[in-house]
Amino acid sequence: MSQDQEGGGAGSAQGGAPHGITLFDHAELSAQIAEGDRPLPAILEARGLTEAQWNESTMYWMKRIGDDVLEHGKDARVPHVYSDAFSKAQDALKPAPSMDAASYAKLVVDIQVAGSPDEPLAVRGLSTADYLRLSRRWARVLSSEPEQSRIFVEVYQALQSAPS
């Protein structure tokens, strides 16, 4: 793969990244951290990294992402490459929880009513990482399966109009 395909441009190859942490490595480690089921030092230690090295790498990649947006605006590629890599890494760690369209609609409304995902997720025994996986899954399903979309919309609308 070329550097542009690998990470979106200059500095994305292993040789240009601090401590050899490529854009894809950073996304993968970030996904593991976001899971919240292991302490940061354990995740980093498994890769032979210190927290200082991780922080340096994070500053490097976040600056690259920001610079790409500043330079290219809506045509920036690095944030999309990173987001896709993070999503794939996160989805590979654990499957999306089982939930039907009506239950997902209820979760979405509960989060809107609560003003935060914290309580609605907690009562369902879900993590923020689970919610991200669910959101990606249902974005795909609702945009490609008319019957599931119909169910979601009906339940969502009914819950929106229900008295509190």
N, C-alpha and C positions, 0 to 999 in steps of 0.2 A: 504494500500500500504506500502511496505517496504521503508526504507529510500533511498535505491538505486533506486527504481522505482520513488520515489517522487521527488528526486532532484539530483540524481547522486552520492550520497555517504555521508560520514561523514559531519555533520554540516548542512545538508539540512533540517532536521526536524525543526519545529518551535522553539523548545527549544534551539537549537544551534545558531540560527540566531539572529543578533542584532535587538532588538526591535520587535521580533516576525515576521520579514519580511522574509518569506521563499523564495526560489529561484523562485517559481511560482508567489508569491506576487510581487517580484521585477520585473519580466518580465511583469506582468500585469500593474504595475505602469509605467514602462518604455514605454510601448506601449501607455498609456494615455498621457505621456509627449511628446512622439514622434509625436503625433497627432497635437500638436502645436495650438490647438484651445482653450486652457485654460491655465492660468498662473500656474507655478509650485506650488506656495503656495496654490492655491485653490485645486489642485489635492492632495497634501500632507495633507492639513487640513481635507479633506473628509475622510482620513484614520487615522486622529488623530496623524499625524507625523509632526515633524519639519524638516527644511532643514538639520540641523545638523544630525538628526537621519537618514534621507535619504542618506546623504553623507557617513555616517558610514556604513550603509547597503550596499551601492554601492561598497565601498572599500572592504568590506568583500566578497561579491559575485564575484567581478571581480578577487580578489586574488584566490578564490576557482577555478574559471574557468581557470585562468592562471596556477595554481598549477597542475590541472588535465592535462592540455596540456603538461606541463613540465614533468610530471611523466609518462603519457601514450601516448604522441605523437599523431599519427593518430588514436589511439584507445580511445582517451579521449571521455567521455560521457557527462560530465557536459555542455560543450558548445553547444552540440546538443540538450540536454534537454532544455536548456535556450532558444536557438533559436526557437525551436518548440513552446515553451510556449509563447514567445514573438509574434511569427507569429499568433498563434491562438487567442491571446488576441487582437492583432491589427485587425485581420480580423473580430472579433466579434464586434468591435466598429463601423465599417462602411463597407459596401460592396465595392468591387473593382468598380471603375468607368466603365461605359459601353463603350466598345471599341472593334472594330473588328480587325481581324488579320492584315489587311492592315494599319489601323491607328496605331496599336501598332508598326509595323515595321517602320512607318514614325517617330514615337516618338523616337524609339531606334536610328535611324540614325540621327535625329535632335540633340539628346543628344551627340552622338559621334562627330558630326561636331562642335557643340558648345563647346565641351570639358568639359561640366558641365550640370547637369540637370536643373539648375535654370531657365534659359530663356525658354527652351522648355516646361517646366511644367507651368511656369507663363502664357504663352500665351494660354495655354489650361485650365487655372484655376484649375490646379492640385497641390497638395502638395507632399512633399517627401513621406509622409505616403501613399498617393494615389498611387504613383509610386511603392512603395514596394508591395502594394497589387496587382497592375497590374502585376508586375514582377512574383510574386508567381503564380497568376492565369494563365498567359501565359506560364510559365514553365510547368505547369500541362497540359494545352491544347496542346501546341506544341509537347509535348512528347507522347501524347496519341491520337491525332486526325490528321491523315495524311493529310486530305484536308486543315485544318487550317494551318498546318505546311507548306504545299505547297504554300499557298497564302502568308504567312509571308515571306518565302524564296524568292519568286519571286519579291515581292515588295521591300524587303530589298536589294536584288542584283541590281534591277533596280535603286534604289535610290543611292546605292553605286557607280554605274558607271555613274550616271548622272553628267553632268558638273556643277560646282558650280556657 
